[in-house]
Amino acid sequence: KATLNAHKEEIVAKLGNLPEVNNESNGAAGLCWKPIQIQLKCLRGVKDKVPKGHYVLKVSLCGRLGGSALHWSTPEEQQWAEMTPPVSHDGNFYNVEIYFDQSVHTVVPARMDVKLGMILLFELFLLRGTNTYIDRIVGWGVFPLCDNNFDALEGKFKCPFLRGHYDAKLDRFKKIENLISSDLDHWLCNLYFQVCMNMNSNDSNEQYCQGKSSPVTTVGAGDSGTSSPATSHLEELEKHRFSVCCHSATEIRVSRRITEHFYFGVYAVYSELVLGQWNSWDFWFIVLLIVFLWFVRLYLHYCSQWSFLQAISVPVTKFQFFPHTVELCYQNSLLHTSEELVMVVVGPLTLNVMMLLMVLMRWGCQQLFGSFPSFLSKFIMAMGLWSVLDPLAVFVVDAVLGRLTYSAEKPTADAAKLYWLFLRTEQSGIPGVLITAVLYTILFIISSTVLYLYFLRLHSEGWLLDVFERIHSDEATFFIPLDLEISNQELSYIMKKAEQWRGINGERRKVAVYDYIWDDSARKSGVSSCDLQHQVEISKSTAISGEITVHVSIYTVHLSGFQELYRHFLRLPDGAIVEVSSNYSFVSFQKACCQISTCEKVVSHHISPSLIVGAHQC
């Protein structure tokens, strides 16, 4: 323990602290930091989307998506902890990646201090040079800080980058995904990185990270050949994933999913109400709000019972308010079984109706105005908590006051009303206990469901639902562009530019488009569906029903008639358009085509129908 405390003091002395976190957490006395190492490997798919120059990658910690980055109190250490050394990029279409192979060492809040929705912000800077007079951001990406178990990230991951500077308006992971899927030109590239837990020294930490991953061979800009080092590099990148969920959804039972939803809800409420962060203003505001709503809940509960008694014309002998309870006395023998049953549930039901009305008001304001005051959002959330806990709170107070026993002078506890009723009429109070337990269970399920749905879908404009889906979904759920994927618009531009190009020696470029059709008969019989001669024999009806992969090739035609492959692309059956390395021969493409075409995507980008003309040359 002494060693751990000394390590924490060393971190704080070197980096300072995060004022934004400490002001909302347990204070300086309760610092709980977890040192991590982020190994930034490469950005793939950059190509000519960014100009030639030197680039650095910055890593920041944000309180939530759409929020500002948190800063250390020691500025001179901040750059060391968050930014990589400059790396050059030539800016050509064959410069597929920017290779960093650098690590940044920093600390993140421990599990008890991690706020739900914290993210890592990656920003790609183009340093000033011939193409720009100032340092500017050309791309950015965000990644959750914790997994579905609310533990700090550890493993190999990939993160899509957007063009331009960090946009705080994109405050949902789903918004970023929808932006990329609607127009692939918003997407820049994919970042590959690894997160490791730091040891007590840099040397041991380097050995730890290297021990968890196989060696990675450095691939320079433009090296896209088929040699074994490059193949090993690509195989290593295949181990990276976008999902942070530790277990696949197909492997999780229904009971486990329900438990995860419940655990997420409890953790989210704890995080949103800043419980345990006693030195912040928000904490004391929430405490005052909960105390105030205690009286609102209490008096609504008993006023609804009094109103029901007045409605059925039952005289009330005593109705007196206290800070902790309300004394409501009436003659129990005047009520039928159904009326006594209503007396048990009318209090919690009134609170649930009030909660439902506030949720509807919250939904209406969001639809009309697009926003809602944060104070009222927390008011609804705290009221929902009391709606869930109301039967328990009433039972505890009644038990302390001795209301579980029957007395003509004192009020009877709500939980004991049916027991004494059945004991008086049926000579056994067990049915009353069972009915009360069933009623309270149903009320708990209803109130918990209303609170959970509000909290997940309406509170803070539904950002909790976005966070839940991001950290609990599988890899196949997300849309992540392939590293070499391009948009239909970009392919059309490349083809038009190629047709207009003329070389200094009279060379020109032409485009060839081929259709490769896969059908079940070819797969079952073992015939290669990449065989062009076989494809000619396929009927038109088969071509319409089968999967089609379109191969678009751009050749440089010399005056001698020699054709040199310049660039070529694949339109996969799912609609994705990817560029194939120009080092691959046409025969190599035919062998790999069948494997590439089995890639799965969530969203399709369709090529212009005019390009799908089938085995012809332009």
C-alpha positions in Angstrom: 0.0 0.0 0.0 2.9 2.4 0.8 4.4 1.7 -2.6 1.1 2.4 -4.3 0.7 5.7 -2.5 4.2 6.7 -3.4 3.5 5.9 -7.0 0.4 8.1 -6.9 2.3 10.9 -5.4 4.9 10.6 -8.1 2.2 10.8 -10.8 0.6 13.9 -9.2 4.0 15.6 -8.7 5.0 15.0 -12.3 1.7 15.7 -14.1 -0.3 17.8 -11.5 -3.9 16.9 -11.4 -7.1 17.2 -13.5 -9.1 20.2 -12.0 -12.2 19.3 -13.9 -12.2 15.8 -12.5 -11.1 16.6 -9.0 -13.8 19.3 -8.6 -16.4 16.6 -9.4 -14.8 13.7 -7.5 -13.5 12.8 -4.1 -11.0 15.6 -3.9 -7.3 15.6 -3.6 -7.4 13.4 -0.6 -9.0 10.6 -2.7 -6.8 10.6 -5.8 -7.2 7.3 -7.6 -5.2 7.3 -10.9 -4.4 4.4 -13.1 -1.3 4.7 -15.3 -1.7 3.5 -18.8 0.3 3.4 -22.0 -1.3 4.1 -25.4 0.7 2.6 -28.2 -0.2 4.5 -31.4 0.6 2.2 -34.3 -0.6 3.7 -37.6 -3.3 5.5 -39.5 -4.4 3.4 -42.5 -6.3 4.8 -45.5 -4.8 8.3 -45.4 -3.4 8.2 -48.9 -3.8 11.6 -50.6 -6.7 12.8 -48.4 -4.2 15.0 -46.5 -1.3 17.0 -48.0 2.4 16.3 -47.8 4.0 17.3 -44.6 4.8 16.3 -41.0 2.1 15.1 -38.7 1.7 14.5 -34.9 -1.0 12.7 -33.1 -2.4 14.1 -29.9 -4.3 12.1 -27.3 -6.6 13.9 -24.8 -9.1 12.9 -22.1 -12.6 14.3 -22.3 -15.3 14.1 -19.7 -17.9 13.1 -22.4 -18.4 13.1 -26.1 -19.0 16.7 -27.2 -17.3 18.1 -24.1 -13.9 19.8 -23.9 -10.6 18.1 -23.2 -9.4 17.9 -19.6 -6.0 19.5 -19.0 -3.3 18.8 -16.5 -2.3 21.5 -14.0 1.3 21.2 -15.1 1.3 22.4 -18.8 5.0 21.5 -19.5 4.2 17.9 -18.8 1.0 17.8 -20.7 2.6 17.8 -24.2 5.0 15.0 -23.2 2.1 12.9 -22.0 -0.2 13.4 -24.9 1.6 14.1 -28.2 3.8 11.9 -30.5 6.9 13.1 -32.3 6.4 14.4 -35.9 6.1 11.8 -38.7 6.3 12.6 -42.4 3.7 11.7 -45.0 4.2 12.2 -48.8 0.5 12.7 -49.6 0.3 10.3 -52.6 -2.6 7.9 -53.2 -0.2 5.0 -52.8 1.0 6.2 -49.3 -1.6 4.1 -47.6 -0.7 4.8 -44.0 1.1 7.1 -41.6 3.2 4.9 -39.4 3.8 6.2 -35.9 4.8 3.3 -33.7 5.0 5.6 -30.8 3.6 5.4 -27.2 2.2 8.1 -24.9 2.2 7.5 -21.2 -0.5 9.1 -19.1 -2.9 8.3 -16.3 -6.7 7.9 -16.3 -9.1 8.0 -13.3 -9.6 4.6 -11.6 -12.8 2.8 -11.8 -14.4 4.5 -8.8 -13.7 7.9 -10.3 -14.5 7.2 -14.0 -17.6 9.1 -15.1 -19.8 7.4 -17.5 -19.2 8.6 -21.1 -15.5 9.5 -20.7 -13.6 9.3 -23.9 -10.2 9.4 -25.5 -9.9 12.1 -28.1 -7.3 11.6 -30.9 -6.4 14.6 -33.0 -4.1 14.6 -36.1 -2.1 17.8 -36.5 -0.5 19.0 -39.7 2.6 21.0 -38.6 3.3 24.3 -40.3 5.4 24.0 -43.4 5.1 24.5 -47.2 1.4 23.7 -47.2 0.3 25.6 -44.2 1.6 28.5 -42.1 0.1 27.3 -38.8 -0.4 24.0 -37.1 -3.9 22.8 -37.9 -6.1 19.8 -37.2 -6.9 17.7 -40.2 -8.6 14.7 -38.6 -10.0 13.5 -35.3 -11.5 10.4 -33.7 -13.0 9.4 -30.3 -13.0 6.2 -28.4 -14.7 5.1 -25.1 -12.4 5.1 -22.0 -14.0 2.0 -20.4 -15.5 -1.3 -21.5 -18.9 -2.8 -20.7 -17.6 -3.8 -17.3 -16.6 -0.1 -16.6 -13.0 -1.1 -16.4 -10.3 0.9 -18.2 -9.6 -0.2 -21.7 -6.9 -2.8 -22.3 -6.2 -4.4 -25.7 -6.0 -3.7 -29.4 -8.5 -1.3 -31.0 -9.2 0.7 -34.1 -10.9 4.0 -34.3 -12.3 5.8 -37.4 -11.2 9.3 -38.0 -13.3 12.2 -39.4 -11.9 15.0 -41.5 -11.4 18.5 -40.0 -11.2 19.6 -36.4 -13.0 18.2 -33.4 -16.7 19.1 -33.6 -18.5 19.4 -30.3 -21.9 19.2 -32.0 -21.2 15.5 -32.7 -22.0 14.5 -29.1 -23.2 11.0 -29.9 -21.4 8.0 -31.2 -24.4 7.2 -33.3 -24.2 10.7 -34.9 -20.6 10.0 -36.0 -21.5 6.6 -37.4 -24.5 8.0 -39.3 -22.4 10.8 -40.6 -19.8 8.4 -42.0 -22.4 6.0 -43.4 -24.4 8.8 -45.1 -21.4 10.2 -46.8 -18.1 8.3 -46.8 -16.2 11.5 -47.8 -16.5 12.6 -44.1 -14.3 9.7 -43.1 -10.5 10.2 -43.2 -8.9 6.9 -42.1 -8.7 4.3 -39.3 -6.4 4.6 -36.3 -4.8 1.4 -34.9 -3.7 1.6 -31.3 -3.1 -0.6 -28.2 -3.8 0.3 -24.6 -1.6 -1.4 -21.9 -1.6 -1.1 -18.2 1.5 0.7 -17.0 4.0 -0.9 -14.7 6.2 0.8 -12.2 8.8 1.6 -14.8 9.0 2.4 -18.5 11.2 -0.6 -19.2 8.9 -3.1 -17.6 6.0 -1.5 -19.3 7.6 -1.8 -22.7 8.2 -5.4 -22.1 4.6 -5.9 -21.0 3.2 -4.3 -24.1 5.5 -6.2 -26.4 4.8 -9.4 -24.6 1.0 -9.0 -25.2 1.4 -8.5 -28.9 3.4 -10.1 -31.6 6.3 -8.1 -33.2 5.2 -5.5 -35.7 7.4 -4.8 -38.7 7.6 -1.2 -39.7 6.1 -0.5 -43.1 7.1 2.8 -44.7 4.8 5.0 -46.8 4.0 3.4 -50.0 5.1 -0.1 -49.0 2.2 -2.2 -50.0 3.8 -5.3 -51.4 3.0 -8.9 -50.7 6.2 -9.8 -48.8 6.0 -11.6 -45.5 6.8 -8.5 -43.3 3.9 -6.6 -44.9 1.6 -9.6 -44.6 2.6 -10.0 -40.9 1.8 -6.3 -40.4 -1.6 -6.6 -41.9 -2.3 -9.8 -40.0 -1.4 -8.0 -36.8 -3.8 -5.2 -37.7 -6.6 -7.7 -38.1 -6.5 -8.4 -34.4 -7.6 -4.8 -33.6 -11.3 -4.2 -33.1 -13.8 -1.4 -32.7 -16.1 -2.9 -30.1 -15.1 -2.6 -26.4 -17.6 -5.3 -25.3 -15.8 -8.1 -23.5 -18.3 -10.8 -24.4 -20.2 -11.4 -27.6 -24.0 -10.8 -27.4 -24.6 -14.3 -28.8 -22.7 -15.8 -25.9 -24.6 -13.9 -23.2 -27.8 -15.4 -21.7 -31.0 -13.4 -21.3 -30.5 -13.3 -17.6 -27.0 -11.9 -18.0 -28.3 -9.2 -20.4 -30.9 -8.2 -17.9 -28.3 -8.0 -15.2 -26.1 -5.9 -17.4 -28.9 -3.5 -18.1 -29.7 -3.2 -14.4 -26.0 -2.7 -13.5 -25.6 -0.1 -16.2 -28.7 1.7 -14.9 -27.5 1.8 -11.3 -24.0 2.9 -12.4 -25.4 5.6 -14.7 -27.7 6.9 -11.9 -24.8 6.9 -9.5 -22.6 8.8 -12.1 -25.3 11.3 -13.1 -26.3 12.2 -9.5 -22.6 12.6 -8.7 -23.1 10.5 -5.6 -19.9 10.1 -3.6 -18.4 13.3 -5.0 -19.0 15.1 -1.8 -16.8 18.2 -2.5 -18.7 19.3 -5.6 -21.6 21.8 -5.7 -23.6 19.3 -7.8 -23.4 16.7 -5.1 -24.9 19.0 -2.4 -27.5 20.3 -4.9 -28.6 16.7 -5.5 -28.7 16.1 -1.7 -31.0 19.1 -1.2 -33.2 18.0 -4.2 -33.5 14.5 -2.8 -34.4 15.8 0.7 -37.0 18.2 -0.8 -38.5 15.4 -2.9 -38.8 13.2 0.2 -41.6 15.5 1.4 -43.2 15.8 -2.0 -43.3 12.0 -2.3 -44.5 11.5 1.3 -47.4 14.0 1.1 -48.5 12.9 -2.4 -48.6 9.3 -1.2 -50.9 10.0 1.7 -52.9 12.8 0.1 -53.9 10.3 -2.7 -55.1 7.9 0.0 -57.1 10.6 1.7 -58.6 11.6 -1.6 -59.7 8.0 -2.3 -61.3 7.7 1.1 -63.2 10.9 0.4 -64.3 9.6 -2.9 -65.8 6.4 -1.4 -67.3 8.4 1.5 -65.3 6.8 4.3 -64.9 9.1 7.3 -61.3 10.0 8.2 -60.8 10.4 12.0 -57.2 11.8 11.8 -55.1 13.3 9.1 -52.0 14.9 10.5 -48.7 15.8 8.7 -45.2 15.2 10.1 -41.7 15.6 8.5 -41.2 11.8 8.5 -44.8 10.5 8.0 -48.5 11.3 7.9 -51.0 9.9 10.4 -54.1 8.8 8.4 -56.7 7.1 10.6 -60.0 5.6 9.4 -62.2 2.7 10.3 -60.9 -0.3 8.3 -64.0 -2.4 8.8 -65.9 0.0 6.5 -63.8 -0.9 3.5 -64.4 -4.0 1.3 -61.4 -6.1 0.2 -61.2 -4.4 -3.2 -61.2 -1.0 -1.6 -58.5 -1.9 0.9 -56.5 -3.3 -2.0 -56.8 0.1 -3.7 -55.6 1.8 -0.5 -52.4 -0.2 -0.6 -51.5 0.7 -4.2 -53.0 4.2 -4.7 -50.1 5.9 -3.1 -47.3 4.4 -5.3 -49.6 4.5 -8.3 -50.0 8.3 -7.9 -46.3 8.8 -7.8 -45.9 6.7 -11.0 -48.6 8.7 -12.7 -46.8 11.9 -11.7 -43.6 10.5 -13.0 -45.2 9.4 -16.3 -46.7 12.9 -16.8 -43.3 14.5 -16.2 -41.7 12.1 -18.7 -44.3 13.0 -21.3 -43.7 16.7 -20.6 -39.9 16.1 -21.0 -40.5 14.3 -24.3 -42.8 17.0 -25.6 -40.2 19.7 -24.8 -37.6 17.7 -26.6 -39.8 17.4 -29.6 -40.8 21.1 -29.7 -37.7 22.9 -28.5 -35.0 20.3 -28.8 -33.7 20.8 -25.3 -34.7 20.7 -21.7 -33.3 22.4 -18.5 -30.8 20.2 -16.8 -32.3 21.2 -13.4 -35.7 19.7 -14.4 -34.0 16.6 -15.8 -32.4 15.9 -12.5 -35.6 16.7 -10.7 -37.4 14.1 -12.8 -34.6 11.6 -12.2 -34.7 12.1 -8.4 -38.5 11.9 -8.5 -38.3 8.6 -10.4 -35.9 7.2 -7.7 -38.4 8.0 -5.0 -41.2 6.5 -7.0 -39.2 3.2 -7.1 -38.3 3.4 -3.4 -41.6 4.7 -2.1 -43.1 1.4 -0.9 -39.8 0.5 0.9 -39.5 4.0 2.5 -43.1 3.8 3.8 -42.6 0.3 5.1 -39.4 1.2 7.0 -41.0 4.2 8.6 -44.1 2.3 9.5 -42.0 -0.6 11.0 -40.0 1.9 13.1 -43.2 3.5 14.4 -44.8 0.2 15.2 -47.6 0.3 12.7 -47.4 -3.3 11.6 -49.6 -4.3 14.5 -53.4 -3.5 14.4 -54.6 -0.7 16.6 -57.8 1.3 16.5 -56.1 4.5 17.7 -53.1 4.3 15.4 -52.9 4.0 11.6 -52.1 0.6 10.1 -49.0 0.2 7.9 -49.8 -0.1 4.1 -47.9 -3.4 4.0 -50.0 -4.8 6.8 -53.5 -3.6 5.7 -54.3 -6.8 3.6 -52.8 -9.1 6.3 -55.2 -7.8 9.0 -58.1 -7.7 6.6 -57.7 -11.4 5.6 -57.0 -12.3 9.2 -60.3 -10.7 10.2 -62.4 -12.1 7.4 -60.7 -15.4 6.4 -59.0 -16.3 9.7 -55.6 -16.3 8.0 -53.4 -13.4 7.0 -51.1 -15.3 4.7 -53.1 -14.5 1.5 -52.9 -10.9 2.4 -49.1 -11.0 2.7 -48.8 -12.8 -0.7 -51.1 -10.3 -2.4 -49.2 -7.4 -0.9 -45.9 -8.9 -2.1 -47.2 -9.4 -5.6 -48.6 -5.9 -5.8 -45.4 -4.3 -4.6 -43.4 -6.4 -7.0 -45.6 -5.2 -9.9 -45.3 -1.6 -8.8 -41.5 -1.9 -8.5 -41.3 -3.3 -12.1 -43.5 -0.6 -13.4 -41.7 2.3 -11.7 -38.3 0.9 -12.5 -39.2 0.5 -16.1 -40.5 4.0 -16.4 -37.4 5.4 -14.7 -35.0 3.2 -16.8 -36.6 4.2 -20.1 -36.6 7.9 -19.2 -33.0 7.7 -18.0 -31.8 5.8 -21.0 -33.8 7.5 -23.8 -34.8 11.0 -22.7 -32.3 12.2 -20.0 -29.7 14.4 -21.6 -31.3 13.8 -25.0 -30.6 10.1 -24.9 -26.8 10.2 -24.6 -26.9 7.3 -22.1 -28.6 5.0 -24.6 -25.8 6.0 -27.0 -23.1 5.2 -24.5 -24.8 1.9 -23.6 -25.0 0.8 -27.2 -21.4 1.8 -27.8 -19.9 -0.2 -25.0 -22.2 -3.2 -25.1 -22.6 -3.9 -28.9 -20.6 -6.4 -30.9 -18.2 -5.7 -33.7 -20.8 -6.6 -36.4 -23.3 -4.1 -35.1 -21.1 -1.1 -36.1 -20.3 0.4 -39.5 -16.6 0.8 -39.8 -15.2 1.7 -43.3 -12.5 -0.6 -44.7 -9.0 0.8 -44.6 -8.9 1.3 -48.4 -12.6 2.0 -48.9 -13.6 5.0 -51.0 -16.9 6.7 -51.8 -18.8 6.4 -55.1 -18.1 10.2 -55.7 -14.4 9.7 -55.2 -14.3 6.8 -57.7 -16.2 8.8 -60.3 -13.8 11.7 -59.8 -10.8 9.4 -60.2 -12.2 7.9 -63.4 -13.0 11.2 -65.0 -9.6 12.5 -64.1 -8.0 9.4 -65.6 -9.9 9.7 -68.9 -8.8 13.3 -69.2 -5.1 12.6 -68.4 -2.4 12.7 -71.1 1.2 11.9 -70.6 4.2 13.9 -71.9 5.0 11.1 -74.4 1.4 10.7 -75.6 0.3 8.2 -73.0 -3.3 8.1 -72.0 -5.4 6.2 -69.5 -8.5 4.1 -70.0 -10.9 2.4 -67.6 -12.0 -1.2 -67.7 -15.0 -2.6 -65.8 -15.5 -6.3 -65.2 -18.4 -8.1 -63.4 -17.6 -11.2 -61.4 -20.8 -13.2 -60.5 -21.0 -15.8 -57.7 -23.7 -18.4 -57.7 -24.4 -21.3 -55.4 -23.8 -23.9 -58.2 -20.3 -22.6 -58.8 -19.5 -22.8 -55.1 -20.9 -26.3 -54.6 -19.2 -27.7 -57.7 -15.9 -26.2 -56.9 -15.8 -24.1 -60.1 -14.0 -20.8 -59.6 -16.6 -18.0 -59.8 -13.8 -15.7 -60.8 -13.4 -17.5 -64.2 -14.4 -15.0 -66.9 -15.1 -17.8 -69.4 -17.4 -19.5 -67.0 -19.2 -16.2 -66.3 -20.1 -15.7 -70.0 -22.1 -18.9 -69.9 -24.2 -17.7 -67.0 -27.7 -16.6 -67.9 -29.0 -13.1 -67.3 -31.4 -14.4 -64.7 -28.6 -15.9 -62.7 -26.6 -12.6 -62.9 -29.5 -10.7 -61.4 -30.0 -13.1 -58.5 -26.3 -13.8 -57.8 -23.8 -11.8 -56.0 -21.8 -9.4 -58.3 -18.3 -8.1 -57.6 -17.3 -5.3 -60.0 -13.6 -4.8 -60.8 -12.7 -1.3 -62.1 -9.2 -1.1 -63.5 -7.4 2.1 -64.7 -4.6 1.4 -67.2 -1.9 3.6 -68.6 -1.8 3.0 -72.4 1.6 3.7 -74.1 1.9 4.6 -77.8 3.4 1.1 -78.4 0.1 -0.4 -77.2 1.6 -1.6 -73.9 -0.9 -1.4 -71.0 0.4 -0.7 -67.5 -2.0 -1.1 -64.5 -2.3 2.3 -62.7 -5.0 1.7 -60.1 -7.8 -0.7 -59.6 -10.9 -1.0 -57.4 -13.5 -3.5 -56.3 -17.1 -2.9 -55.7 -18.0 -5.7 -53.3 -21.4 -7.4 -53.3 -22.4 -5.4 -50.2 -21.8 -2.2 -52.0 -18.5 -1.2 -50.5 -15.8 0.2 -52.9 -12.2 -0.6 -52.0 -8.9 0.1 -53.7 -6.7 -2.8 -54.4 -2.9 -2.5 -54.2 -1.4 -1.7 -57.6 1.3 -4.3 -56.9 -1.2 -7.1 -57.3 -1.3 -8.6 -60.7 -4.6 -9.4 -62.4 -4.2 -13.1 -61.7 -3.5 -12.4 -58.1 -6.6 -10.3 -57.9 -8.6 -13.2 -59.3 -7.3 -15.5 -56.6 -8.0 -13.0 -53.8 -11.3 -11.7 -55.2 -13.4 -14.5 -53.8 -12.0 -13.9 -50.3 -12.4 -10.2 -50.4 -16.0 -10.4 -51.6 -17.1 -12.2 -48.4 -16.5 -9.1 -46.3 -19.5 -8.0 -44.3 -20.7 -4.4 -44.0 -23.6 -2.8 -42.3 -24.2 0.1 -44.8 -23.7 -0.1 -48.5 -22.4 2.6 -50.9 -23.6 1.9 -54.4 -21.6 2.6 -57.5 -23.2 4.4 -60.4 -25.3 1.9 -62.5 -23.6 3.2 -65.7 -20.4 1.5 -64.5 -21.9 -1.9 -64.1 -21.9 -2.9 -67.8 -20.1 -6.2 -67.5 -16.7 -7.2 -69.0 -16.1 -4.4 -71.3 -13.5 -1.6 -71.9 -14.0 2.1 -72.2 
